[in-house]
């Protein structure tokens, strides 16, 4: 029982030490990413006024397919 507990304790302690050393080495070897330059904002320009009477807001009528008998009845 003592031998098994010693082996288990050594494995756990060795694993913890390995994880700590590995993370410590990776932290030193990884270079920091270069800073990202922010794009310059575009200067604000007011929009020209829109005249609503020039806009055509009418929409084409949408034909719905209807039911099976609607086409037959409109054929006459």
C-alpha positions as CSV (number, residue, x, y, z in Angstrom):
1,X,0.0,0.0,0.0
2,X,2.8,2.4,0.9
3,X,4.6,1.7,-2.4
4,X,1.5,2.3,-4.5
5,X,0.8,5.6,-2.6
6,X,4.4,6.7,-3.1
7,X,4.2,6.0,-6.9
8,X,0.9,7.8,-7.2
9,X,2.2,10.8,-5.2
10,X,5.4,11.0,-7.4
11,X,3.3,10.8,-10.6
12,X,1.0,13.7,-9.4
13,X,3.9,15.9,-8.2
14,X,5.9,15.2,-11.4
15,X,2.9,16.0,-13.5
16,X,2.3,19.3,-11.7
17,X,6.0,20.3,-12.0
18,X,6.0,19.4,-15.7
19,X,2.9,21.6,-16.4
20,X,4.4,24.5,-14.5
21,X,7.8,24.2,-16.3
22,X,6.1,23.8,-19.7
23,X,3.9,26.9,-19.2
24,X,6.9,28.9,-18.0
25,X,9.0,28.0,-21.0
26,X,6.2,28.7,-23.5
27,X,5.5,32.1,-22.0
28,X,9.2,33.2,-22.6
29,X,9.5,31.9,-26.1
30,X,6.2,33.3,-27.5
31,X,6.8,36.8,-29.0
32,X,4.2,39.4,-28.3
33,X,2.1,40.3,-31.4
34,X,2.8,43.7,-33.0
35,X,0.4,46.4,-32.1
36,X,-2.4,47.0,-34.6
37,X,-2.7,50.4,-36.0
38,X,-6.1,52.0,-35.8
39,X,-7.5,53.2,-39.1
40,X,-7.9,57.0,-39.3
41,X,-11.6,58.0,-39.2
42,X,-13.1,59.6,-42.3
43,X,-14.0,63.2,-42.0
44,X,-17.7,63.9,-41.4
45,X,-19.6,65.4,-44.3
46,X,-23.2,66.3,-44.2
47,X,-25.5,64.4,-46.6
48,X,-27.2,66.4,-49.2
49,X,-30.9,66.8,-48.5
50,X,-33.1,64.3,-50.2
51,X,-36.2,65.5,-51.9
52,X,-39.0,63.0,-51.3
53,X,-40.9,63.9,-54.5
54,X,-38.0,62.6,-56.6
55,X,-38.1,59.2,-55.1
56,X,-40.4,56.6,-56.7
57,X,-41.7,54.6,-53.7
58,X,-44.3,52.7,-55.7
59,X,-43.7,49.0,-55.8
60,X,-44.5,46.5,-58.4
61,X,-47.6,44.4,-57.5
62,X,-46.5,41.0,-56.3
63,X,-48.5,38.2,-57.8
64,X,-49.1,35.4,-55.3
65,X,-49.5,31.9,-56.7
66,X,-52.9,31.4,-55.0
67,X,-54.6,28.1,-54.9
68,X,-54.9,25.4,-57.5
69,X,-58.3,26.5,-58.7
70,X,-57.6,30.2,-58.9
71,X,-55.7,29.9,-62.3
72,X,-58.4,27.8,-63.8
73,X,-61.2,30.1,-62.8
74,X,-59.4,33.2,-64.2
75,X,-58.7,31.5,-67.6
76,X,-62.3,31.6,-68.9
